[in-house]
Amino acid sequence: MPSAEYGEKIGVGGPKVGYFVAANGSRSGHFLDTPEFQPIHDIGNNSSLFNRLDFQPNKTDAVHVNVFLARNWFQIPNSLDQLGQDQRQKAVTFNIAPGYQHTFNAHTLLTVNPYIRQDRVHYYPSAEDTPVTAAQDRRLTNFGVKADLSYYQGAHNLKFGTQLMATRLTEQFALGITDSDFNPVCLNRNGDPVAAPTVKDPANCSRNGFLPNPDVQLGLIPLDLTRGGSLFNFNSPGTIKEYSGYVQDSITWAGFTFNPGLRITRYDGLVQETGVQPRFGLSYLVKGSGTVLRAAYSRTFETPHNENLLLSSATGNLGLTDVFGALGEQPLRSGRRNQYNVGFQQALGRFLQVDADYWWKFTKNAQEFDVILNTPITFPIMWQKDKLDGFGIRVSTTNLSGFQLNTTLGHGRLRYFGPEVGGLLFNSPVDATVFRTDSDDAFQQTTSVRYQWHRNGPWGALTWRYDSGQVAGVGSLQEVLGLTGAQQAAAGLSCGSQVATPDNPITKCLSGLATQLLRLPDADAANDDTNPGRVAPRHLFDIGFGTDNLFKREDSTRGVTLKFTILNATNKIAFYNFLSTFGGTHFVAPRTYQGAIGFVF
């Protein structure tokens, strides 16, 4: 998996004019996380160019212009079930963001920032696509202006302003089924799918000596190219508009800091809605102990994601609603979220600091994404509601004779409630009343230890990451028996001494059924909410060493940097997620070596 990266930054200027440019690029044989531990068909590259021009004609005015250009191209990683297919994606982006600031006096500042950004995404199919073929050409152009006035006086730091924006969408999409086993109409007497290309109605299976498939998705049959169907085609433009006004303040008094705010948003998209969003934060410094206590409440207006919004809101086309899992052909609506945070920050002596936060989020019309199999094609969807909560803790030290340690610990419980609206949720339809998404993780932590020898000496670092396991796309151990051989082999499925391989799946097992990379309950104990299937816990270690001043020059603005890193040093085989409706299957990358040299001048 050879890879290469480059980067360059240059800045020049004087008292009134400054210019900065940064160029970056990379090419990798492991561009995306893949559905197999050893990447197959995963070459990609990207490049970007950032320019900034600053001009200050006098003491009260300042003008700047940011220009960003980016391009990436990559292959869609294949699984062992998809050898030979050659799907690719290319995305091109530009962003132009000028800005103006005017200082009225020591207390008042005006800031105006117009902008325009365009993302164009092309998804290319190939002749060998399986189990579906898809093509996409979409464009998203976002433009608008944000302006605010800041006023600082005494205990107040007040800001009020407006944001006006519009997003022009153009979406072209095509989809067809290329594998007759993906949505079989009939089954044989053993319950296995049969091709039967001329049978398009389950009621006709018996007259051909077969059994009707009770799980057939009727709406997909017209898209089944193996049964004479045709591609589903979608082509539509649209414009989403959004207008906001806001006011916020930061008030300090004694040991207290108050942060009240109010934002009102008018959303004029496929639906028209208005969101009133009050927010309030409070923190208090306990002077004797140095403890900072904090709490906050916010009500936010969660507008639908714009990527593929038009198609996702029209899944009722051609009777496909039952196929794609949506409640019906209706536009996605905005969500209303209530969020609560409490936390504290505490210094323990001069060397250690602890920062902790606990959060609760409750949303009506919860916004989310789903994907097509293992592709990067995403669709916005909406659940009836969600209930999310979790905590984050950070422990860090100061520099202790060259040593520094940082630890972050977290927990997230993410519960979503149906029904679902929008999207193309046919990968693994969710029919549970309440379930956990694949981001739900009971516990994860990352610990980094770094040591540097003297001020300009070499350094070494060790990073340890632990994850207790995110929710998998299969709920019970018995469900794995229905997967393909490649999927079973990836999960490490076995039945006693029999081990699943891509060519020899396990379809029956009387006892001893187990998986190496998943932690799945038995069918009678499985529950999508309280006891979902998860990927196995994992420990990952990264090792790095190098120097920020190879030749120990006293002038730190000139010199040579050197770094060598080993990622996944133990070559751990583990999943990030498995057959997720919302993310597909992705393995942790195998052991990777990275070297970098930098020149500072």
C-alpha positions in Angstrom: 0.0 0.0 0.0 2.5 2.7 -1.0 1.5 6.2 -0.4 3.0 9.7 -0.7 2.2 13.1 0.7 3.5 16.6 0.1 2.8 20.0 1.5 4.2 23.5 1.2 3.4 26.8 3.0 4.6 30.2 2.0 3.8 33.6 3.6 5.0 37.0 2.6 3.9 40.5 3.5 4.5 43.9 4.9 2.8 46.5 7.2 -0.4 46.7 5.1 -0.4 43.7 2.8 0.1 40.0 3.5 -0.2 36.9 1.4 -0.2 33.2 2.4 -0.5 30.1 0.3 -0.6 26.4 1.2 -0.6 23.5 -1.2 -1.1 19.9 -0.1 -1.5 16.6 -1.9 -1.4 12.8 -1.3 -1.7 9.5 -3.1 -2.4 6.2 -1.3 -3.0 2.6 -2.0 -5.3 2.6 1.1 -7.3 5.8 0.6 -10.5 4.7 2.3 -11.2 2.2 5.1 -12.1 -1.0 3.4 -14.5 -4.0 3.8 -11.5 -6.4 3.9 -8.5 -6.2 6.2 -6.2 -6.3 3.2 -7.4 -3.5 0.9 -8.7 -4.4 -2.6 -9.1 -1.7 -5.2 -8.4 1.3 -2.9 -6.1 3.7 -4.7 -6.9 7.4 -4.3 -5.4 10.9 -4.4 -6.3 14.4 -3.4 -4.9 17.8 -3.7 -5.8 21.2 -2.3 -4.7 24.8 -2.7 -5.4 27.5 -0.1 -4.8 31.2 -0.7 -5.3 34.2 1.7 -4.7 37.8 0.9 -4.9 40.4 3.7 -5.0 44.2 3.1 -5.2 46.8 5.9 -5.3 50.3 4.3 -5.6 52.1 7.6 -6.1 51.4 11.4 -9.9 51.0 11.2 -10.4 48.9 8.1 -9.2 45.4 7.0 -10.0 43.3 4.0 -9.1 39.7 3.4 -9.9 37.2 0.6 -9.7 33.4 1.1 -9.7 31.1 -2.0 -9.8 27.3 -1.6 -9.6 24.7 -4.4 -9.6 21.0 -3.9 -10.0 17.8 -5.9 -10.0 14.1 -4.9 -10.4 10.9 -6.9 -10.5 7.4 -5.4 -11.6 3.9 -6.2 -14.4 2.4 -4.2 -12.9 -0.5 -2.1 -14.1 -3.9 -3.0 -14.9 -6.9 -0.9 -14.2 -10.5 -1.9 -17.8 -10.6 -3.2 -17.0 -7.8 -5.6 -13.8 -8.7 -7.3 -13.4 -7.1 -10.7 -15.8 -4.2 -10.3 -14.2 -0.7 -10.8 -16.4 1.9 -9.2 -14.8 5.3 -8.7 -15.6 8.8 -7.3 -14.3 12.2 -8.1 -15.1 15.4 -6.2 -14.1 18.9 -7.1 -14.6 21.9 -4.7 -14.0 25.6 -4.8 -14.6 28.1 -2.1 -14.3 31.9 -2.3 -14.8 33.9 1.0 -13.9 37.6 1.1 -14.3 39.5 4.3 -14.3 43.0 5.6 -13.8 44.4 9.2 -14.3 48.0 10.4 -13.4 49.1 13.8 -15.5 52.0 15.0 -13.8 52.4 18.3 -12.2 50.4 21.1 -15.6 48.9 21.9 -17.3 48.2 18.5 -16.4 46.0 15.6 -18.3 45.3 12.3 -17.6 42.1 10.4 -19.0 41.1 7.0 -18.3 37.8 5.3 -19.8 36.9 2.0 -19.0 33.5 0.5 -19.7 31.0 -2.3 -18.8 27.3 -2.3 -19.4 24.6 -4.9 -19.0 20.8 -4.5 -19.5 18.6 -7.6 -19.4 14.9 -7.1 -19.2 12.3 -9.8 -19.7 8.6 -9.0 -18.8 6.2 -11.9 -20.1 2.7 -12.2 -18.4 -0.2 -14.0 -19.4 -3.2 -16.1 -18.8 -5.7 -13.2 -20.8 -4.0 -10.5 -22.4 -6.3 -7.9 -24.9 -6.6 -6.2 -26.1 -3.2 -7.5 -24.8 -0.7 -10.0 -25.1 3.0 -9.2 -24.1 6.3 -10.9 -24.3 9.8 -9.6 -23.6 13.4 -10.8 -24.6 16.0 -8.3 -23.7 19.6 -7.7 -24.2 21.6 -4.5 -23.6 25.4 -4.7 -23.9 27.3 -1.4 -23.7 31.1 -1.3 -24.6 33.8 1.2 -23.4 36.4 3.6 -22.8 36.6 7.4 -22.6 40.0 9.1 -22.3 40.8 12.8 -21.6 43.7 15.1 -19.6 43.1 18.3 -19.8 45.5 21.2 -17.6 45.3 24.3 -18.3 47.4 27.4 -17.7 46.6 31.0 -19.0 43.2 31.9 -20.7 42.7 28.5 -19.3 41.2 25.3 -22.3 41.5 23.0 -22.7 40.3 19.4 -25.7 40.4 17.1 -26.0 39.7 13.4 -27.6 37.9 10.5 -26.8 35.1 8.1 -28.5 34.8 4.7 -27.7 31.7 2.6 -29.0 29.7 -0.4 -28.0 26.3 -1.7 -28.6 25.3 -5.3 -28.9 21.6 -5.7 -28.7 19.5 -8.9 -29.0 15.8 -8.5 -28.7 13.0 -11.1 -28.8 9.4 -9.9 -29.2 5.9 -11.3 -29.5 2.5 -9.6 -30.1 -1.1 -10.8 -29.7 -4.6 -9.4 -27.1 -6.8 -11.0 -27.2 -9.9 -8.8 -30.3 -12.2 -9.0 -29.7 -13.4 -5.4 -29.9 -9.9 -4.0 -33.7 -9.8 -4.1 -34.8 -13.3 -5.1 -38.5 -13.8 -6.0 -38.4 -17.5 -5.4 -36.6 -20.0 -3.2 -35.9 -23.7 -3.6 -37.1 -26.4 -1.2 -34.0 -25.8 0.9 -34.7 -22.1 1.3 -31.9 -21.0 -1.1 -32.5 -18.3 -3.8 -33.0 -19.4 -7.3 -32.4 -17.2 -10.4 -35.8 -17.8 -12.2 -35.3 -14.7 -14.4 -38.7 -14.9 -16.0 -40.6 -15.0 -12.6 -41.4 -11.6 -11.4 -44.4 -12.3 -9.2 -44.0 -14.5 -6.0 -47.5 -15.9 -6.7 -46.0 -17.6 -9.8 -43.2 -19.4 -8.0 -45.2 -22.5 -7.1 -46.2 -23.3 -10.7 -42.5 -23.4 -11.5 -41.7 -25.8 -8.7 -40.4 -23.1 -6.3 -41.4 -21.4 -3.0 -42.2 -17.7 -2.9 -39.7 -15.6 -1.0 -41.5 -14.1 2.0 -38.8 -11.4 2.3 -38.9 -10.3 -1.4 -39.0 -6.5 -1.8 -41.6 -6.0 -4.5 -40.6 -2.5 -5.4 -37.1 -3.6 -6.4 -38.3 -6.1 -9.0 -38.7 -3.4 -11.7 -35.0 -2.4 -11.1 -33.7 -5.9 -11.3 -31.6 -6.0 -14.4 -31.2 -9.8 -14.2 -35.0 -10.1 -14.6 -35.4 -7.7 -17.5 -35.8 -4.6 -15.3 -34.4 -1.1 -16.0 -32.4 1.4 -14.1 -34.1 3.7 -11.6 -33.3 7.2 -12.8 -33.7 10.5 -10.9 -32.9 14.0 -12.2 -34.0 17.1 -10.4 -32.8 20.6 -9.4 -33.9 22.6 -6.4 -32.9 25.6 -4.2 -32.8 25.6 -0.4 -32.9 29.0 1.4 -32.2 29.9 5.0 -32.3 33.2 6.9 -31.1 33.7 10.5 -30.8 36.5 13.0 -29.0 36.1 16.3 -27.9 37.9 19.4 -25.6 36.7 22.1 -23.8 38.1 25.1 -21.0 37.0 27.5 -21.4 38.6 30.9 -18.8 38.4 33.6 -19.7 39.1 37.2 -17.6 38.1 40.3 -16.7 34.5 39.6 -19.6 33.9 37.2 -19.7 34.0 33.4 -23.2 34.1 31.8 -23.7 33.3 28.1 -27.3 34.0 27.0 -28.2 33.9 23.3 -31.1 33.7 20.9 -31.2 32.7 17.2 -34.2 32.7 14.9 -34.0 30.8 11.7 -36.4 30.7 8.7 -35.9 27.6 6.6 -37.4 27.8 3.1 -36.5 24.5 1.4 -38.8 21.6 0.4 -40.8 22.6 3.5 -41.1 26.1 5.1 -40.4 26.2 8.9 -39.2 28.7 11.5 -37.0 27.7 14.5 -36.6 29.8 17.7 -33.4 28.8 19.4 -32.7 30.1 22.9 -29.4 29.2 24.5 -27.9 29.8 27.9 -24.6 28.9 29.5 -23.3 29.4 33.0 -19.8 28.9 34.5 -18.5 29.6 37.9 -14.9 29.8 39.1 -14.3 28.6 42.7 -11.3 30.7 43.6 -10.1 28.7 46.6 -9.7 25.4 44.7 -9.5 26.7 41.1 -12.5 24.6 40.1 -14.6 25.7 37.2 -18.2 24.5 37.2 -20.4 24.9 34.1 -23.8 24.1 32.8 -25.7 24.9 29.6 -29.0 24.5 27.8 -29.7 25.0 24.1 -32.6 24.4 21.8 -31.5 24.0 18.3 -33.2 23.9 14.9 -31.7 20.9 13.0 -32.3 21.5 9.2 -32.1 18.5 6.8 -28.7 17.7 5.3 -28.4 19.0 1.7 -26.4 16.2 0.1 -28.9 14.1 -2.0 -31.8 15.9 -0.3 -34.1 16.0 -3.3 -33.8 12.3 -4.1 -34.0 11.3 -0.4 -37.3 13.2 -0.1 -38.8 11.5 -3.2 -38.4 7.8 -2.4 -42.1 7.2 -3.1 -41.3 7.4 -6.9 -42.3 4.3 -8.9 -43.7 2.7 -5.7 -40.3 2.4 -4.2 -41.3 3.5 -0.7 -41.6 0.0 0.7 -38.2 -0.9 -0.9 -36.2 1.9 0.5 -37.7 1.9 4.0 -39.2 5.3 3.9 -42.6 6.1 5.5 -43.7 7.7 2.3 -42.9 10.3 -0.4 -42.6 13.4 1.7 -40.0 16.1 2.2 -37.7 15.8 5.2 -38.6 18.2 7.9 -36.4 20.1 10.3 -35.7 18.7 13.8 -36.0 20.4 17.2 -33.4 19.5 19.7 -33.1 20.2 23.4 -29.6 19.7 24.7 -28.2 19.9 28.3 -24.6 20.0 29.3 -22.9 19.9 32.8 -19.2 19.7 33.5 -16.2 20.9 35.4 -12.6 21.7 35.1 -10.1 21.0 37.9 -6.4 21.5 38.3 -4.7 19.0 40.5 -1.5 20.7 41.7 0.7 22.3 39.1 1.0 19.3 36.8 -2.4 17.7 36.2 -5.7 19.0 34.8 -9.1 17.2 34.5 -11.9 18.3 32.3 -15.2 16.5 32.2 -18.6 17.0 30.5 -21.9 15.1 30.5 -24.5 15.7 27.8 -28.1 14.8 27.0 -29.8 15.4 23.7 -33.4 14.9 22.8 -34.6 15.5 19.2 -37.9 15.4 17.5 -37.4 14.7 13.8 -33.8 13.5 14.2 -31.5 14.0 11.2 -29.2 11.1 10.1 -27.6 9.5 7.0 -27.7 6.1 5.4 -25.5 4.7 2.7 -25.6 2.4 -0.3 -23.8 -0.8 0.8 -20.0 0.1 1.2 -20.1 3.1 -1.1 -19.7 6.8 -0.1 -23.1 7.6 -1.5 -25.0 9.0 1.4 -28.7 10.0 1.8 -30.2 12.2 4.5 -33.0 10.5 6.5 -35.1 11.5 9.5 -36.2 9.4 12.5 -39.3 10.2 14.6 -37.0 11.1 17.5 -33.7 10.3 19.2 -32.4 10.2 22.8 -28.7 10.6 23.1 -26.5 10.9 26.1 -22.8 10.4 27.1 -19.8 11.8 28.8 -16.3 12.9 27.9 -13.3 13.2 30.2 -9.9 14.6 29.4 -6.9 14.2 31.7 -3.7 16.0 30.7 -0.3 16.9 32.3 2.1 19.8 31.8 5.6 19.2 30.5 7.2 17.0 33.2 11.0 17.0 32.4 10.1 16.2 28.8 7.2 13.9 29.5 3.6 14.7 28.6 0.5 12.6 28.9 -3.0 13.1 27.6 -6.0 10.7 28.1 -9.5 11.1 26.8 -12.4 8.8 27.9 -15.9 8.7 26.5 -19.2 7.0 26.5 -22.1 7.4 24.1 -25.6 6.0 24.2 -27.4 6.8 20.9 -31.0 5.6 20.7 -33.3 6.3 17.7 -37.0 5.7 17.3 -38.9 4.9 14.1 -40.4 5.2 11.7 -37.9 6.5 9.3 -38.6 9.0 6.5 -36.5 9.5 3.3 -33.3 7.9 2.1 -32.6 4.6 0.2 -32.5 2.4 3.3 -32.5 -1.0 1.5 -29.1 -2.2 2.6 -30.3 -3.5 5.9 -33.7 -2.1 6.7 -34.3 -1.1 10.3 -37.8 -2.1 11.4 -37.3 -1.8 15.2 -39.3 0.7 17.2 -36.1 1.7 19.0 -32.5 0.8 18.2 -28.9 1.9 18.6 -27.0 3.3 15.7 -23.5 2.1 14.8 -21.9 5.1 16.6 -23.2 3.9 19.9 -20.2 2.9 22.0 -20.3 1.9 25.7 -16.7 3.1 26.3 -13.6 4.3 24.4 -10.4 5.9 25.4 -7.2 7.3 23.8 -4.0 7.7 25.8 -0.9 9.4 24.3 2.5 9.6 26.0 5.2 11.8 24.5 8.8 12.3 25.6 11.2 14.9 24.2 14.9 14.9 25.0 15.8 18.5 25.8 14.3 21.5 23.9 15.5 20.7 20.4 16.2 17.0 20.9 14.5 13.9 19.4 11.1 12.8 20.7 9.2 9.6 20.9 5.4 9.0 21.3 3.1 6.1 22.0 -0.7 6.2 21.5 -3.0 3.5 22.9 -6.6 3.4 21.7 -9.3 1.2 23.2 -12.9 0.8 21.9 -15.4 -1.5 23.6 -17.2 -2.0 20.2 -19.8 -0.1 18.2 -23.2 -1.6 17.2 -23.0 -4.0 14.3 -25.4 -4.4 11.4 -26.4 -7.9 12.5 -28.3 -8.3 15.7 -27.7 -12.0 16.6 -25.3 -14.9 16.0 -27.9 -16.8 14.0 -28.2 -13.9 11.5 -24.6 -14.5 10.3 -25.7 -17.8 8.8 -27.6 -15.9 6.1 -24.5 -13.9 5.0 -22.3 -14.6 2.1 -19.1 -16.6 2.5 -16.9 -13.5 2.2 -18.9 -11.7 4.8 -18.7 -14.7 7.2 -15.0 -15.1 6.6 -14.5 -11.4 7.3 -16.3 -11.8 10.6 -14.3 -14.9 11.5 -17.3 -17.2 11.7 -16.8 -20.8 12.7 -18.9 -23.8 13.7 -16.7 -26.0 15.9 -13.7 -26.9 13.7 -15.4 -25.6 10.5 -14.3 -22.2 9.5 -16.2 -20.1 6.9 -14.4 -19.1 3.7 -15.4 -17.0 0.8 -16.2 -20.1 -1.2 -17.7 -22.2 1.6 -20.2 -20.3 3.8 -21.6 -21.9 6.9 -25.4 -22.3 6.4 -26.3 -24.6 9.4 -24.7 -25.1 12.8 -26.1 -27.3 15.6 -23.6 -26.1 18.2 -20.3 -24.2 18.6 -21.3 -21.2 16.4 -18.9 -18.3 17.1 -17.3 -15.2 15.5 -13.9 -13.8 16.2 -14.5 -10.2 15.2 -18.1 -9.7 16.4 -19.8 -10.0 19.8 -23.3 -11.2 19.0 -26.0 -12.5 21.4 -28.2 -15.6 20.6 -31.4 -14.8 18.8 -33.6 -15.3 21.9 -31.4 -12.7 23.9 -30.9 -10.2 21.1 -32.5 -6.7 21.4 -31.9 -3.8 19.1 -32.0 -1.4 22.1 -30.8 -3.1 25.2 -28.6 -5.9 23.8 -27.6 -5.2 20.2 -24.8 -7.1 18.3 -21.5 -5.3 18.4 -18.1 -5.5 16.8 -15.5 -7.0 19.1 -13.5 -4.7 21.5 -10.1 -3.7 20.2 -6.8 -2.3 21.4 -4.7 -0.3 18.9 -1.2 1.0 19.3 0.7 3.6 17.3 4.4 4.4 17.7 6.1 7.5 16.5 9.5 9.2 16.9 11.4 12.0 15.2 12.8 15.5 15.7 11.4 19.0 15.1 14.9 20.4 14.6 17.2 17.8 13.0 20.3 20.0 12.9 19.6 21.8 16.2 19.6 25.2 14.7 19.0 28.0 17.2 16.8 29.8 14.7 13.6 27.7 14.9 12.1 29.4 11.8 14.6 27.6 9.7 15.5 23.9 9.8 14.6 20.3 9.0 11.9 18.1 10.7 11.9 14.4 10.6 9.2 11.9 11.6 8.6 8.2 11.4 5.3 6.6 12.5 4.0 3.0 12.8 0.2 2.8 12.8 -1.5 -0.2 14.2 1.9 -1.5 15.3 0.6 -4.9 16.4 -1.2 -5.4 13.1 -4.5 -5.9 14.9 -7.4 -7.3 12.8 -10.6 -5.5 13.9 -13.7 -3.8 12.6 -14.7 -0.2 12.9 -18.2 -1.3 11.8 -19.8 -4.3 10.1 -22.7 -4.3 7.6 -24.0 -1.0 9.0 -27.0 0.5 7.3 -25.4 3.9 8.1 -21.8 3.1 7.2 -21.3 -0.3 5.6 -18.3 -2.5 6.6 -14.9 -1.0 7.4 -11.8 -2.7 8.8 -9.1 -1.0 10.9 -6.2 -0.4 8.6 -3.4 -3.0 8.8 0.1 -2.0 10.1 1.2 1.1 8.2 4.6 2.8 8.1 4.8 6.5 7.5 7.8 8.7 7.1 7.9 12.5 6.7 10.6 15.1 6.2 9.9 18.8 6.4 11.8 21.9 5.5 11.1 25.1 7.5 12.4 28.4 5.9 
